[in-house]
Each structure stands twice: as C-alpha cells, then as structure tokens.
Amino acid sequence: MILGFQIGFLEIGWVDVFDILFVSFFLYHVYKLMKGSVAIKIFLGFLFLYLIYLVVKAVDMELLSIILGQFMGVGVIAVIVLFQQEIRKFLLLLGKTTVFEEGNILKNVQQFWQEKYDKNHLDVSPIIDAIKNMAGSNTGALIVFSRSSELKFFADSGDRLEAKISKRLILAIFNKLSPLHDGAIIINDNKIVAARCILPVSERDDIPAQFGLRHRAALGMSETTDSLVVIVSEETGQLTTARSGDFEYNFSTLEVRARINEYLSNLDETKNESLMTKAIKPDQKESVSKAEATKSELSVD
C-alpha cells in the first residue's frame, strides 16, 4: 500500500482516501434517493436492529444472538424486498449517468447533426398554444416529453396513437368529456405516442399540500425516467414542470417553452439562462406575460 500520511498509529494510504470518498459519495446518493420517502424510516429501523444485534452479540446473549443472527443472515434478501423501488431508482440513476447511457458517447455528434440538418426538431408552438388554452380554461393536463425513448412500458398502459402533434388534437384529448383525458400523453420523436397513460405516483411526503395526484404522478415519472413532465392544474390553471424529481411551478407559457426547448436540445441550464436573458429583457418579461394572459382570456371567451 502506498503510504499517504500517518495519524498517530494509523497509516493511511491514498487508496484508503479514495475508498472513503467513494463510500461517502455512495451513501450521500443513497440518502438523497430515500430522503422524503417512507424508505428512510425503514432503513433507520433496519440499522437500529443491526446495532442491537451487535450489542447483544458483544455481551454474549446467545439465544437473542441466534434469533437476530438468523434475521441478519437473510438481510440481503430483506433489503431487496423492502427497498425494491429505491434500488430500481438507483439503478436507473446509475444508468443515466454512465457511458452506457443511450447516445451519451455520440451526444455532441448527434447534437451537431441535428443543429445542421434540423430533421428531428420538434416544433413546440402547437403544444404551447394548447397549454395556453388549457391553462386559461382550467383544464387539467399531463404532458410527458421524452428525448431518448418512447417509454414503451408507460405508453402501453394507455392507448397508442402515433399521431402528428397538433393543438386541436391535444385540446381534444384533454377535453373533460373525452374518454382519453384521464391520464398523460407521451410525446417522442415528433409525435404523440400514446394518451391516457398511467404514470407512477411519487411516495415522497414533502410534496406541498396544494399539489394533488396529478402532480404526484408527474413527480414520480420524473424520478423514474429521464423525462420532462408539464402539468396544467385543473383547480388554478397554474403551469408546473417536473424534472429529475424536482418541481418548478408558477410558470408562464414563455417559461414552459424555454424549459421544453432546453430539455429537447439538451442544453445546460446556464446556457439556457443566458439565452433567455438575451431573448427577453427583465423589463419586457412582465409585459409579455400580461399580453399572453390577455390573449388567453380572449381566446377562451
């Protein structure tokens, strides 16, 4: 072992330092993954039981040690059963951040190709127009954007459409009298893949009280997949986006457009903010939002 430094009688090598850093990084992401869910309480209870087992074994309480030892012997299976959803989320997170992610190696080449030839560019204007109308009429909606895949598992839970994107079609789907309005639509590869899709509901207990089941489903979808979800509130008409397990709410349609374009073009957040500041000056943003709100009211009337 290559000696890094020495603290008293402890000889710490550089391998030990990297080992501690990697373990700390792993534990931090495990805690971040379970934070706000019931799994953290189960994990603390399991950890407390393990500490009791160590104490009982240290004081030579043989009968209790045997009982707890049998339970700890199947600890790996118990962990898989109790934390199956968290393990799945962790593996999904690991897959999205490694070189094995689809398109990650040729990301820059693909982005250059799309910018040059613009074949796969999604025109978000019909979607934004539909969102504006639905927000003005307090029509609830869930719109899932996916840039990597069509999310086949979730698309198969609804009705397949494979339809061209249009404002009228989106408004027809989320019309309160439509049989397709209950659920989400999935947009991928410049088309509406499916409607009436069932999304996984987040189990986090730190979600604000004003968010209902529609917002919980959007958050759960953003936690389990690399997607962007736009929510139109049925009660208030407020626009919210969910991405990577986080909410951004009280958006204008202009800000929703910027978030969708940022997600689809795979731009960094800092780059998008600089583009937004160039496109809209601070003193103009308020007037643009008011003009859109007025136009939305006129279109609803």
JOKA-V856301 format. One record per backbone hydrogen bond with DSSP energy under -0.5 kcal/mol. NH is the residue of the N-H (numbers start at 1). CO is the residue of the C=O. E is the energy in kcal/mol with one decimal. If there is no record, write none. Layout:
BEGIN
NH,CO,E  NH,CO,E
END
This chain:
BEGIN
3,1,-0.5  4,12,-1.5  5,12,-2.5  7,10,-2.2  8,6,-0.5  10,7,-2.4  12,5,-2.3  12,10,-0.7  13,11,-0.6  14,2,-1.1  17,13,-1.7  18,14,-2.3  19,15,-2.4  20,16,-2.4  21,17,-2.3  22,18,-2.6  23,19,-2.3  24,20,-2.5  25,21,-2.5  26,22,-2.5  27,23,-2.8  28,24,-2.3  29,25,-1.9  30,26,-2.1  31,27,-2.6  32,28,-2.5  33,29,-2.0  34,30,-1.8  35,31,-1.6  37,34,-1.9  40,34,-0.7  40,37,-1.0  41,38,-0.5  42,38,-1.6  43,39,-2.7  44,40,-2.1  45,41,-2.3  46,42,-2.5  47,43,-2.5  48,44,-2.5  49,45,-2.1  50,46,-1.8  51,47,-2.0  52,48,-2.0  53,49,-1.9  54,50,-1.9  55,51,-2.1  56,52,-2.9  57,53,-2.2  58,54,-1.8  59,55,-1.8  60,57,-0.8  61,56,-2.2  62,60,-1.3  65,61,-2.3  66,62,-2.3  67,63,-2.0  68,64,-2.7  69,65,-2.3  70,66,-2.1  71,67,-1.4  72,68,-2.6  73,69,-1.6  74,70,-0.7  74,71,-0.8  75,72,-1.7  78,74,-2.4  79,75,-2.5  80,76,-2.1  81,77,-2.3  82,78,-2.9  83,79,-2.6  84,81,-0.8  87,83,-2.8  88,84,-2.0  89,85,-2.4  90,86,-2.4  91,87,-2.4  92,88,-2.3  93,89,-2.6  94,90,-2.6  95,91,-2.5  96,92,-1.8  97,93,-0.9  97,94,-0.5  98,95,-0.7  101,98,-1.5  104,101,-2.1  107,104,-1.0  110,106,-2.8  111,107,-2.6  112,108,-2.3  113,109,-2.4  114,110,-2.5  115,111,-2.4  116,112,-2.1  117,113,-2.7  118,114,-2.0  123,121,-0.6  124,122,-0.9  128,124,-2.8  129,125,-2.7  130,126,-2.0  131,127,-2.6  132,128,-2.5  133,129,-2.0  134,130,-2.5  135,131,-2.6  136,132,-1.8  137,133,-1.5  138,135,-0.8  139,134,-2.9  140,138,-0.6  141,232,-1.7  143,230,-2.5  144,185,-3.0  145,143,-0.5  145,228,-3.4  146,187,-2.3  147,226,-0.5  154,151,-0.6  155,151,-2.7  156,152,-2.6  157,154,-0.6  158,155,-1.3  159,195,-3.0  160,158,-0.5  161,193,-2.6  162,192,-0.7  162,193,-1.1  163,192,-2.1  165,190,-0.6  170,166,-2.0  171,167,-2.4  172,168,-2.2  173,169,-2.3  174,170,-2.1  178,175,-2.2  181,178,-1.2  183,181,-1.1  184,197,-1.6  185,142,-2.2  186,194,-2.1  187,144,-3.3  188,186,-0.5  188,191,-2.2  191,188,-0.8  192,163,-2.9  193,186,-2.5  193,191,-0.9  194,186,-0.9  195,159,-2.3  196,180,-0.6  197,184,-2.6  199,197,-0.5  202,216,-1.7  205,36,-3.7  211,208,-1.6  216,212,-2.0  217,213,-2.3  218,214,-1.8  219,215,-2.5  220,216,-2.5  221,217,-2.1  222,218,-2.1  223,219,-1.5  224,220,-1.7  225,221,-1.7  227,225,-1.5  228,145,-2.1  229,242,-2.2  230,143,-2.9  231,240,-3.5  232,141,-2.2  233,231,-0.6  233,238,-2.4  237,233,-1.2  239,251,-0.6  240,231,-2.3  241,248,-2.8  242,229,-2.5  243,246,-2.3  244,227,-0.6  246,243,-1.2  248,241,-2.2  250,239,-0.6  251,239,-2.0  256,252,-2.2  257,253,-2.3  258,254,-1.8  259,255,-2.2  260,256,-2.4  261,257,-2.6  262,258,-2.3  263,259,-2.3  264,260,-2.7  265,261,-2.3  266,262,-0.7  267,262,-1.7  272,268,-2.2  273,269,-2.3  274,270,-1.9  275,271,-2.2  276,272,-2.4  277,273,-2.2  278,274,-1.6  279,275,-2.5  280,276,-2.8  284,281,-1.5  285,281,-1.4  286,282,-0.7  288,284,-2.3  289,285,-2.3  290,286,-2.2  291,287,-2.2  292,288,-2.3  293,289,-2.2  294,290,-2.4  295,291,-2.4  296,292,-2.4  297,293,-2.1  298,294,-2.2  299,295,-2.2  300,296,-2.1  301,297,-2.4
END
